[in-house]
């Protein structure tokens, strides 16, 4: 797995930087965004360092999209959301130069466009970790046990 020494997401992949990890497998990592637009906002990243979607090797396109789909479903089931916004910035508005897919929980009456100006804040570390745990349980099938 190729990573860059100064990339924040590569540091998360290597375990050198803390993150609320939701799921890992098949060369893809899912964790909670540190500047969420909504409660449960996840980032889906390839473990391999690639700057943008245009740089993603074909062999990782399928796994990345499969995990993104799985994450979107987990967000709905774990958080009781009506759906999600799935988005990828390519260069413009890409705050970290490592490909990442945003999976943002949505509710029918939310004010999502305004939320871009006012990011969501968790009620504390325990709340954030609890959300990550619920998402992880859904993605791993633990909620069915």
C-alpha positions in Angstrom: 0.0 0.0 0.0 1.6 3.3 -1.1 1.0 6.2 1.2 2.5 9.7 1.5 4.3 10.8 4.6 2.7 14.2 4.8 -0.9 13.2 3.9 -3.4 13.4 6.8 -5.5 10.5 5.3 -2.5 8.3 4.8 -1.6 8.9 8.4 -5.1 7.8 9.4 -4.7 4.7 7.2 -1.4 3.9 8.9 -2.9 4.4 12.4 -0.6 7.3 13.1 -3.4 9.8 13.4 -6.6 9.2 15.4 -9.9 8.8 13.6 -13.3 7.3 14.4 -13.0 4.3 12.2 -16.2 2.8 10.9 -15.0 0.1 8.5 -11.9 -1.2 6.8 -11.5 -3.8 4.1 -10.6 -4.4 0.5 -8.2 -1.5 0.4 -10.8 1.0 1.6 -11.3 2.8 4.9 -14.4 4.5 6.2 -14.2 7.0 9.1 -16.2 9.9 10.5 -15.4 13.3 9.1 -13.8 15.7 11.6 -15.8 18.6 10.1 -19.1 17.0 9.5 -22.0 18.5 7.7 -24.4 16.2 9.6 -24.3 13.7 12.4 -22.7 10.5 10.9 -21.0 12.2 8.0 -18.5 9.6 6.8 -15.4 9.7 4.5 -14.7 6.7 2.3 -11.0 6.6 1.2 -8.8 4.2 -0.6 -5.9 3.1 1.5 -3.6 3.6 -1.5 -2.7 7.3 -1.8 -4.2 8.8 -4.9 -4.9 12.5 -5.1 -8.2 12.6 -7.0 -10.8 10.3 -8.6 -9.0 10.8 -11.9 -5.9 9.1 -10.4 -7.7 6.0 -8.9 -6.6 2.8 -10.6 -9.3 0.9 -12.3 -8.9 -2.1 -10.0 -10.0 0.1 -7.0 -13.0 1.7 -8.7 -15.3 -1.3 -7.9 -14.2 -1.7 -4.2 -14.4 2.0 -3.5 -17.9 2.3 -5.0 -19.1 -0.9 -3.2 -17.9 0.4 0.2 -19.5 3.8 -0.6 -22.8 2.0 -1.3 -22.5 0.0 1.8 -21.8 3.1 3.9 -24.8 4.9 2.5 -27.0 2.0 3.5 -25.4 1.8 6.9 -26.0 5.6 7.5 -29.8 5.1 6.8 -30.1 2.0 9.0 -27.9 3.1 11.9 -29.1 6.7 12.1 -32.6 6.4 10.8 -32.0 8.8 7.9 -34.2 9.2 4.8 -31.2 9.0 2.5 -27.7 10.5 2.0 -25.7 12.8 -0.2 -22.7 11.0 -1.8 -20.2 13.4 -3.2 -16.6 13.6 -4.5 -14.7 16.8 -5.1 -12.1 16.6 -7.8 -9.4 19.3 -7.1 -11.8 22.2 -6.6 -13.1 22.3 -3.0 -11.0 19.2 -2.2 -9.6 20.1 1.2 -7.3 17.1 1.5 -5.4 16.0 -1.6 -6.3 12.3 -1.1 -9.4 10.9 -2.8 -12.3 10.8 -0.4 -16.0 10.2 -0.9 -18.4 12.1 1.4 -21.4 10.2 2.6 -23.6 12.7 4.4 -26.8 11.6 6.1 -29.9 13.5 4.9 -33.4 13.9 6.3 -36.4 15.1 4.3 -36.7 18.4 6.1 -33.1 19.3 6.7 -31.6 22.6 5.6 -28.6 21.0 4.0 -27.6 23.9 1.7 -27.4 26.1 4.8 -25.4 23.4 6.7 -22.4 24.2 4.5 -22.1 27.4 6.4 -22.7 25.8 9.8 -21.0 22.4 10.3 -22.6 19.9 12.7 -21.1 19.5 16.1 -21.3 16.3 18.1 -22.4 16.6 21.7 -19.0 15.3 22.8 -16.5 12.5 22.2 -18.9 9.8 23.6 -21.6 10.9 21.1 -19.2 10.8 18.2 -17.8 7.5 19.2 -21.3 6.1 19.7 -22.2 7.1 16.1 -19.1 5.5 14.7 -19.9 2.3 16.7 -23.5 2.1 15.4 -22.3 2.6 11.9 -19.6 0.0 12.3 -22.1 -2.5 13.8 -24.4 -2.1 10.8 -21.5 -2.4 8.3 -20.1 -5.5 10.0 -23.5 -7.1 10.6 -23.1 -6.9 14.4 -26.5 -5.3 14.8 -28.1 -8.5 13.6 -26.6 -10.6 16.3 
